[in-house]
């Protein structure tokens, strides 16, 4: 089973493709595995729109999705990116369990590259348990656990008419995509501006992930477009073993207001024709540093 990747920012290296033509069926996780839903079996599949947030009720708390796609014509890595799924999610590709994820806001995914075939079947099961007894509650859903939002006392839960039955969200509520990347992905980027008088420091942290598992050498570059001035570029050479690593680059100088910062990674050797293997962008409003001239 491969590791679940934390993917808060879309990679922009070679594009992405949103998956479509989904079908779904309601069935408990264990029962679905026994029925062969992990390899697309069962006659109960029906077309469904994705993304779409659904409602789980007692007796209907797990939904299975399936779709098919050909192997993309991309020479690099293929990463499955699930933008949002509620609540506990299991993912299979061609009958192989890739891994699991628990949560609902954070995007996540898996490196599909080693498991792809000319034609592929992707199956996803999302579960959202309905817990009507607060003292026995095991899952954290915040305001999505609607018991605190209903206009009736807890003692009435067991005798409510159908239209007032307890519901919680479930399913793929954000798009599911194939991202085309290189051997290195950028998990996240954090920008920390600091100022003292007229001078300041821009500190950037970026977490890089080596999907190939072999040692990679290259260059991390921070690019900050500045209106009316030359783009600020900060670079640092890095060496990455398999797994993930952190890199930090910074500079001192005069500060100006900008609206975007980009972090990219280029594999060695780096030259005028070098291509970015990974590229993400932070579009939060921030005050960045331009080196004093």
LUMVO-993318 format. One line per 10 residues: number of its first residue (from 1); their letters; for each residue x, y, z of N, C-alpha, C. Coordinates in steps of 0.05 Angstrom, whole numbers, plus 5000, padded with zeros to 4 digits. Layout:
BEGIN
NUM) a) X Y Z X Y Z X Y Z; ...
end
This chain:
BEGIN
1) xxxxxxxxxx) 5017 4976 5000 5000 5000 5000 5018 5025 5000; 5014 5043 4981 5031 5067 4980 5022 5088 4999; 5040 5107 5004 5034 5129 5023 5014 5148 5010; 4996 5158 5027 4978 5179 5018 4993 5206 5017; 4991 5220 4995 5006 5245 4992 4989 5268 5001; 5001 5287 5015 4988 5311 5024 4992 5332 5002; 4970 5341 4989 4972 5357 4965 4955 5383 4967; 4963 5401 4985 4947 5425 4989 4948 5444 4965; 4969 5443 4949 4972 5461 4926 4974 5445 4900; 4959 5451 4880 4962 5437 4854 4989 5441 4842
11) xxxxxxxxxx) 5001 5420 4831 5026 5423 4816 5020 5434 4788; 5038 5450 4777 5033 5463 4752 5054 5455 4731; 5068 5433 4735 5090 5426 4718 5081 5419 4689; 5063 5400 4686 5056 5391 4659 5026 5388 4656; 5010 5400 4672 4981 5400 4669 4967 5379 4685; 4941 5378 4681 4924 5359 4696 4899 5352 4679; 4886 5330 4686 4862 5322 4672 4841 5314 4693; 4818 5326 4692 4797 5319 4711 4783 5294 4701; 4779 5274 4719 4766 5249 4712 4736 5253 4712; 4723 5238 4694 4694 5241 4690 4682 5213 4686
21) xxxxxxxxxx) 4656 5213 4677 4642 5188 4672 4642 5170 4696; 4634 5181 4719 4633 5166 4744 4607 5150 4747; 4609 5128 4761 4586 5112 4769 4588 5107 4799; 4566 5102 4812 4566 5098 4842 4545 5078 4850; 4550 5067 4875 4531 5049 4887 4534 5052 4917; 4512 5051 4932 4512 5052 4961 4516 5024 4972; 4536 5019 4988 4541 4993 5000 4562 4995 5022; 4559 4982 5045 4579 4983 5067 4606 4974 5056; 4627 4985 5069 4654 4979 5060 4660 4949 5059; 4656 4935 5081 4661 4906 5082 4645 4890 5063
31) xxxxxxxxxx) 4619 4897 5060 4602 4882 5042 4611 4888 5013; 4619 4912 5007 4628 4919 4980 4653 4904 4973; 4672 4902 4992 4696 4886 4986 4690 4857 4981; 4671 4846 4996 4663 4818 4992 4649 4814 4965; 4634 4835 4956 4620 4833 4930 4638 4838 4906; 4663 4846 4911 4681 4851 4889 4680 4879 4877; 4669 4899 4893 4667 4926 4883 4695 4938 4878; 4715 4928 4892 4742 4939 4888 4753 4935 4860; 4741 4915 4846 4749 4910 4818 4726 4916 4799; 4706 4932 4808 4685 4942 4791 4661 4923 4788
41) xxxxxxxxxx) 4659 4901 4803 4637 4883 4800 4611 4894 4811; 4590 4879 4810 4563 4887 4819 4547 4899 4796; 4521 4896 4797 4504 4906 4776 4489 4931 4784; 4496 4942 4808 4480 4964 4818 4492 4992 4812; 4513 4993 4796 4526 5019 4791 4507 5037 4774; 4506 5062 4781 4490 5082 4766 4507 5107 4762; 4502 5121 4740 4517 5146 4734 4513 5166 4757; 4534 5182 4763 4533 5202 4784 4551 5225 4777; 4543 5249 4785 4559 5272 4781 4581 5275 4802; 4605 5280 4793 4628 5285 4811 4642 5311 4801
51) xxxxxxxxxx) 4646 5331 4818 4641 5331 4847 4612 5336 4855; 4604 5325 4878 4578 5329 4888 4577 5319 4917; 4568 5336 4935 4566 5328 4963 4539 5313 4967; 4540 5290 4979 4517 5274 4984 4511 5273 5014; 4489 5260 5022 4482 5258 5050 4480 5229 5058; 4494 5223 5081 4493 5196 5092 4471 5195 5114; 4457 5173 5115 4437 5168 5135 4441 5140 5147; 4427 5135 5168 4429 5108 5180 4421 5087 5158; 4438 5067 5155 4433 5047 5135 4444 5054 5107; 4454 5078 5104 4466 5087 5078 4489 5106 5084
61) xxxxxxxxxx) 4511 5095 5092 4533 5111 5103 4559 5108 5086; 4559 5090 5066 4583 5086 5050 4575 5086 5020; 4590 5102 5004 4584 5103 4976 4610 5096 4961; 4607 5079 4940 4629 5070 4923 4627 5085 4896; 4650 5093 4886 4652 5106 4860 4671 5089 4842; 4666 5090 4816 4684 5078 4797 4685 5095 4771; 4708 5095 4758 4711 5106 4732 4735 5093 4718; 4736 5095 4692 4757 5083 4676 4772 5105 4661; 4798 5101 4656 4813 5120 4640 4837 5106 4628; 4846 5115 4604 4870 5103 4592 4895 5115 4605
71) xxxxxxxxxx) 4917 5101 4602 4942 5111 4613 4949 5137 4598; 4954 5158 4613 4961 5184 4601 4987 5182 4585; 4989 5198 4564 5013 5200 4548 5032 5220 4560; 5044 5212 4582 5062 5230 4598 5086 5213 4607; 5110 5223 4602 5134 5208 4608 5142 5210 4637; 5130 5228 4652 5138 5231 4680 5120 5216 4699; 5115 5226 4723 5098 5213 4742 5069 5221 4739; 5051 5203 4745 5022 5209 4745 5012 5208 4773; 5002 5230 4783 4992 5231 4811 4962 5235 4811; 4948 5219 4826 4919 5222 4830 4915 5243 4851
81) xxxxxxxxxx) 4899 5264 4845 4894 5285 4864 4864 5286 4870; 4856 5281 4895 4829 5282 4904 4825 5308 4919; 4810 5327 4908 4808 5353 4919 4794 5354 4946; 4776 5336 4951 4762 5335 4977 4743 5311 4977; 4744 5296 4999 4727 5272 5002 4719 5270 5031; 4694 5264 5036 4683 5263 5063 4675 5234 5069; 4683 5221 5089 4701 5228 5111 4725 5209 5111; 4719 5183 5112 4740 5162 5110 4740 5151 5082; 4763 5152 5068 4765 5146 5040 4785 5124 5035; 4778 5104 5019 4796 5083 5010 4796 5084 4980
91) xxxxxxxxxx) 4820 5079 4968 4824 5082 4939 4838 5057 4928; 4826 5047 4906 4838 5024 4892 4843 5031 4863; 4865 5021 4852 4870 5023 4823 4875 4995 4812; 4858 4987 4793 4860 4961 4781 4860 4939 4802; 4843 4942 4823 4840 4922 4844 4861 4924 4866; 4881 4942 4864 4902 4945 4884 4895 4968 4903; 4895 4962 4929 4890 4984 4948 4914 5002 4949; 4910 5028 4941 4931 5048 4942 4935 5059 4970; 4914 5062 4985 4916 5073 5012 4890 5086 5021; 4891 5099 5044 4867 5111 5056 4872 5139 5065
101) xxxxxxxxxx) 4851 5154 5070 4853 5181 5080 4829 5186 5098; 4834 5202 5119 4813 5210 5138 4812 5240 5140; 4789 5252 5135 4786 5281 5136 4767 5290 5114; 4765 5317 5110 4746 5326 5089 4756 5351 5075; 4773 5368 5087 4780 5393 5073 4806 5390 5057; 4826 5376 5067 4852 5376 5054 4853 5358 5029; 4863 5369 5007 4867 5352 4983 4888 5331 4989; 4886 5308 4976 4905 5286 4980 4906 5270 4955; 4925 5251 4954 4927 5234 4930 4947 5212 4932; 4953 5200 4909 4971 5177 4908 4987 5178 4882
111) xxxxxxxxxx) 5011 5168 4883 5028 5165 4859 5019 5139 4845; 5007 5143 4821 4996 5120 4806 5016 5107 4788; 5038 5120 4783 5057 5112 4762 5063 5082 4761; 5071 5069 4783 5079 5041 4782 5056 5022 4776; 5031 5031 4778 5009 5012 4777 4991 5016 4752; 4999 5035 4735 4982 5041 4712 4984 5019 4690; 4962 5014 4677 4960 4996 4654 4949 5012 4630; 4949 5000 4606 4938 5014 4583 4909 5024 4588; 4893 5008 4602 4866 5016 4610 4864 5011 4640; 4853 5031 4655 4853 5030 4684 4826 5034 4696
121) xxxxxxxxxx) 4821 5021 4719 4796 5023 4734 4803 5035 4761; 4791 5058 4767 4795 5072 4792 4770 5068 4809; 4772 5059 4833 4750 5055 4851 4755 5069 4878; 4736 5084 4887 4738 5100 4912 4714 5094 4929; 4719 5089 4955 4697 5086 4974 4699 5107 4995; 4677 5122 4999 4676 5143 5020 4655 5134 5041; 4663 5137 5067 4646 5130 5089 4642 5154 5107; 4618 5158 5118 4613 5179 5138 4593 5167 5158; 4603 5156 5180 4585 5144 5199 4565 5164 5211; 4541 5156 5214 4520 5172 5227 4519 5164 5256
131) xxxxxxxxxx) 4526 5183 5274 4528 5178 5303 4508 5195 5317; 4486 5183 5326 4464 5199 5337 4466 5200 5368; 4485 5185 5379 4489 5186 5409 4515 5200 5415; 4514 5225 5424 4538 5241 5430 4557 5227 5449; 4547 5212 5468 4565 5199 5488 4581 5176 5475; 4572 5167 5452 4586 5145 5438 4601 5155 5413; 4603 5180 5410 4614 5192 5386 4644 5186 5383; 4653 5178 5359 4680 5170 5354 4693 5188 5332; 4677 5201 5316 4688 5216 5293 4684 5246 5297; 4704 5262 5289 4703 5291 5292 4693 5303 5266
141) xxxxxxxxxx) 4670 5316 5266 4658 5328 5243 4652 5357 5246; 4656 5368 5270 4649 5396 5274 4620 5402 5268; 4616 5425 5255 4588 5433 5249 4574 5414 5229; 4590 5396 5215 4578 5378 5197 4562 5356 5211; 4568 5351 5236 4552 5333 5252 4528 5348 5261; 4505 5345 5248 4484 5365 5249 4467 5364 5274; 4474 5348 5294 4457 5347 5318 4453 5373 5332; 4473 5391 5331 4471 5417 5345 4456 5437 5328; 4449 5430 5303 4437 5449 5285 4407 5444 5281; 4397 5422 5293 4369 5415 5289 4351 5428 5311
151) xxxxxxxxxx) 4328 5437 5304 4310 5450 5324 4294 5431 5341; 4306 5410 5352 4292 5391 5369 4311 5379 5389; 4301 5369 5412 4319 5358 5432 4330 5331 5424; 4352 5323 5437 4364 5297 5430 4345 5274 5436; 4328 5277 5455 4309 5255 5462 4290 5249 5440; 4288 5267 5420 4269 5262 5398 4281 5248 5374; 4308 5244 5374 4322 5233 5351 4309 5207 5341; 4302 5189 5359 4292 5163 5351 4264 5162 5339; 4249 5184 5342 4221 5184 5332 4215 5205 5312; 4236 5216 5299 4232 5237 5279 4221 5226 5253
161) xxxxxxxxxx) 4204 5241 5239 4195 5232 5212 4219 5233 5193; 4216 5221 5170 4238 5217 5151 4252 5243 5143; 4237 5264 5138 4249 5288 5129 4266 5302 5150; 4265 5293 5175 4282 5304 5196 4303 5285 5205; 4307 5263 5190 4327 5244 5199 4355 5256 5199; 4371 5245 5217 4398 5254 5221 4414 5249 5195; 4429 5269 5185 4445 5266 5161 4473 5278 5166; 4493 5267 5153 4520 5279 5152 4530 5278 5124; 4548 5296 5116 4558 5296 5088 4575 5270 5083; 4576 5263 5058 4592 5240 5049 4598 5244 5019
171) xxxxxxxxxx) 4621 5233 5011 4626 5231 4982 4648 5250 4972; 4652 5250 4946 4672 5266 4932 4660 5293 4926; 4667 5312 4943 4655 5339 4940 4673 5359 4926; 4697 5350 4917 4715 5366 4901 4724 5348 4877; 4734 5361 4856 4742 5345 4832 4764 5325 4838; 4765 5304 4822 4786 5283 4823 4801 5286 4797; 4828 5289 4799 4844 5295 4775 4868 5277 4774; 4879 5275 4750 4906 5263 4745 4924 5287 4740; 4945 5289 4757 4965 5310 4753 4990 5298 4741; 5001 5312 4721 5025 5303 4707 5049 5318 4718
181) xxxxxxxxxx) 5066 5304 4731 5088 5317 4745 5115 5303 4738; 5137 5315 4748 5163 5303 4745 5169 5286 4770; 5194 5279 4774 5202 5263 4797 5199 5277 4824; 5198 5304 4823 5197 5319 4848 5170 5335 4848; 5156 5333 4871 5133 5350 4875 5137 5368 4899; 5123 5390 4899 5125 5409 4921 5099 5407 4938; 5103 5396 4962 5080 5391 4979 5066 5417 4988; 5083 5436 4998 5071 5461 5008 5092 5483 5008; 5083 5507 5010 5101 5531 5011 5091 5549 5033; 5110 5560 5049 5103 5578 5071 5120 5604 5067
191) xxxxxxxxxx) 5108 5627 5066 5122 5652 5063 5121 5668 5089; 5144 5677 5099 5146 5691 5124 5162 5717 5120; 5148 5740 5116 5162 5765 5114 5168 5777 5142; 5192 5789 5145 5199 5802 5170 5210 5830 5164; 5205 5850 5181 5214 5877 5175 5226 5890 5200; 5246 5906 5195 5259 5922 5216 5266 5949 5204; 5250 5969 5210 5255 5995 5198 5248 5994 5168; 5267 6002 5151 5264 6002 5122 5273 5977 5109; 5285 5959 5125 5295 5934 5114 5278 5910 5122; 5280 5889 5107 5264 5866 5114 5276 5840 5104
201) xxxxxxxxxx) 5264 5818 5111 5273 5792 5103 5249 5775 5095; 5252 5763 5071 5232 5744 5061 5242 5716 5065; 5229 5701 5082 5237 5673 5087 5216 5655 5075; 5225 5636 5059 5206 5618 5046 5214 5589 5053; 5195 5573 5061 5199 5545 5066 5182 5529 5046; 5194 5510 5034 5180 5493 5015 5187 5464 5020; 5167 5447 5022 5172 5419 5027 5171 5404 5000; 5194 5392 4992 5196 5377 4967 5194 5347 4972; 5181 5333 4954 5178 5304 4956 5191 5291 4932; 5208 5272 4937 5221 5256 4916 5205 5231 4911
211) xxxxxxxxxx) 5189 5230 4889 5172 5207 4883 5188 5184 4872; 5211 5189 4860 5226 5168 4847 5240 5150 4868; 5247 5161 4891 5261 5145 4911 5291 5144 4907; 5301 5154 4885 5330 5155 4880 5339 5183 4886; 5365 5186 4891 5376 5213 4897 5373 5231 4873; 5363 5256 4879 5359 5276 4858 5374 5301 4865; 5387 5313 4846 5400 5339 4850 5388 5360 4831; 5385 5384 4841 5374 5405 4825 5375 5431 4839; 5356 5449 4832 5356 5476 4842 5328 5485 4850; 5326 5497 4873 5300 5509 4882 5302 5538 4876
221) xxxxxxxxxx) 5281 5549 4864 5280 5577 4857 5255 5590 4867; 5257 5612 4881 5235 5629 4889 5232 5652 4870; 5209 5656 4858 5205 5677 4839 5182 5695 4850; 5188 5721 4854 5169 5740 4864 5165 5763 4844; 5144 5763 4828 5139 5785 4809 5134 5811 4825; 5148 5833 4817 5145 5859 4830 5136 5879 4809; 5113 5892 4813 5104 5911 4793 5124 5934 4789; 5131 5939 4764 5149 5961 4757 5178 5955 4762; 5185 5930 4771 5213 5924 4776 5219 5896 4765; 5245 5890 4765 5253 5864 4756 5244 5843 4776
231) xxxxxxxxxx) 5236 5820 4766 5226 5798 4783 5248 5789 4802; 5241 5787 4827 5260 5777 4848 5262 5747 4846; 5287 5737 4843 5292 5708 4841 5313 5700 4862; 5306 5681 4878 5324 5670 4898 5328 5640 4892; 5353 5631 4891 5358 5604 4883 5375 5589 4904; 5372 5563 4905 5387 5546 4922 5390 5518 4911; 5414 5508 4910 5418 5480 4900 5411 5461 4922; 5399 5438 4915 5390 5419 4934 5397 5391 4925; 5398 5372 4944 5402 5344 4938 5382 5329 4955; 5365 5313 4941 5342 5300 4954 5345 5270 4953
241) xxxxxxxxxx) 5345 5257 4975 5343 5228 4976 5314 5220 4972; 5307 5195 4973 5279 5186 4971 5264 5196 4995; 5238 5204 4991 5222 5214 5013 5218 5244 5009; 5221 5259 5031 5216 5288 5030 5238 5303 5044; 5241 5328 5037 5261 5345 5049 5250 5373 5051; 5262 5390 5068 5254 5418 5071 5276 5436 5061; 5269 5458 5048 5289 5477 5040 5279 5505 5046; 5298 5522 5053 5291 5550 5061 5310 5569 5047; 5299 5589 5034 5315 5610 5021 5305 5637 5030; 5322 5657 5030 5314 5683 5039 5332 5705 5029
251) xxxxxxxxxx) 5324 5730 5034 5340 5754 5026 5332 5778 5042; 5351 5797 5044 5346 5822 5058 5345 5845 5038; 5330 5866 5045 5330 5889 5027 5305 5906 5032; 5299 5925 5013 5276 5942 5015 5251 5925 5009; 5228 5934 5020 5203 5918 5017 5183 5933 4999; 5168 5917 4984 5147 5927 4967 5123 5908 4969; 5100 5917 4959 5077 5899 4960 5075 5884 4934; 5070 5857 4937 5066 5840 4914 5042 5822 4920; 5033 5808 4900 5009 5791 4903 5013 5762 4899; 5038 5754 4891 5042 5725 4885 5071 5718 4890
261) xxxxxxxxxx) 5075 5693 4899 5102 5683 4900 5102 5654 4889; 5122 5648 4873 5124 5621 4861 5149 5607 4870; 5146 5581 4876 5170 5565 4882 5171 5543 4861; 5195 5538 4849 5198 5517 4829 5223 5501 4834; 5223 5477 4823 5246 5460 4825 5255 5452 4797; 5281 5454 4792 5292 5446 4766 5313 5424 4771; 5311 5401 4756 5331 5381 4760 5358 5389 4748; 5380 5380 4759 5406 5385 4749 5411 5369 4723; 5427 5379 4703 5440 5406 4704 5420 5428 4697; 5424 5451 4709 5406 5474 4705 5418 5492 4683
271) xxxxxxxxxx) 5403 5499 4663 5412 5516 4642 5389 5531 4630; 5394 5547 4608 5373 5563 4596 5350 5546 4586; 5355 5520 4579 5333 5503 4569 5322 5485 4590; 5331 5488 4615 5320 5471 4636 5291 5475 4640; 5276 5453 4645 5247 5454 4650 5242 5450 4680; 5221 5462 4690 5213 5458 4718 5200 5431 4721; 5210 5416 4741 5198 5390 4747 5174 5393 4765; 5173 5415 4780 5151 5421 4798 5148 5451 4800; 5123 5460 4804 5119 5489 4804 5092 5494 4817; 5092 5508 4839 5068 5516 4853 5068 5546 4857
281) xxxxxxxxxx) 5045 5557 4864 5042 5586 4867 5026 5592 4892; 5035 5612 4907 5020 5622 4929 5009 5649 4922; 4983 5652 4920 4971 5677 4911 4959 5694 4934; 4968 5688 4958 4959 5704 4980 4972 5732 4979; 4958 5752 4989 4969 5779 4990 4991 5779 5011; 5014 5790 5004 5036 5790 5023 5055 5814 5016; 5072 5820 5035 5092 5841 5031 5119 5827 5028; 5131 5829 5005 5156 5815 4999 5180 5834 4999; 5203 5822 4998 5228 5837 4999 5242 5839 4972; 5250 5862 4964 5267 5866 4941 5295 5873 4950
291) xxx) 5315 5859 4942 5343 5866 4950 5350 5894 4945; 5363 5908 4964 5371 5936 4960 5391 5937 4938; 5388 5957 4921 5406 5961 4898 5428 5981 4906
end
